[in-house]
């Protein structure tokens, strides 16, 4: 009897545990509706105190804790520059910090100096009019874990389906909601100085690799192609590399996908023109077939009416008229073929 009682007690405890965990997950937002849209971003022209980090994104929690401990009343922010699927996790770059002010406001000097004392730097982000945005409820610490798993696949699908060039991914943490935004313009203006220096280094390494490849193949380093490549200004090089490398966890389109999208548009344009030409040529063939059918009917009609009266003057005249009709049809057919 006591064994049965213990078994029932264990089952009840397990059921209570399952119900508790399920309720916690529901409260944390595991079944929350994720609505992805394009529109005004949740923040505009903000000044942040940040620390630049490099490594797996899962290790960003310590930096968040440090930033929030300095300014507990400020909203936290994270900017993630790389896609872990395209770049090794240990080389992914991001910044974590707090929003000091927004819009025309000025940051609190004492608070700014306090952040700078702990090794934080100050950076102003631009004001953009459009971004891919969504939100996730921030009710428990578990929401910080569930948010990325629920949100990032939806954002990635949204950007890929619409062929958007959007990066980097930005997270803004407030007391009750986590806002996500991926800018659609002025993306490189969200690069902190350390990130820009990293991009410059990547560009130099890429150029050196290209030079070595050119030397190995024996191509002329002073060719037109190399001179054009070397003449690209820094801004465009920065943007090109950023588009190809900076997508963060949202898997935004790299440069090759943007080029593929443009080539796809060109292919569609050529296909549309080709289909129109095919329709046009098909209609011309139909007209030629109709002319040939009319020509055949005219010849049969002439043979029936005048074939038996070739010896009479009227028959000869009718045959001559039939021949003229046949010649006229042939001329029309020739003009149609031309």
Helices and strands as residue ranges (DSSP letters): H 2-28, E 37-39, E 46-54, G 57-59, H 61-70, E 76-80, G 89-91, E 93-102, H 109-117, E 121-124, E 131-137, H 143-161, E 169-173, E 177-183, G 187-190, H 193-217, H 224-230, H 234-245, G 248-250, H 255-306, G 307-309, H 313-337
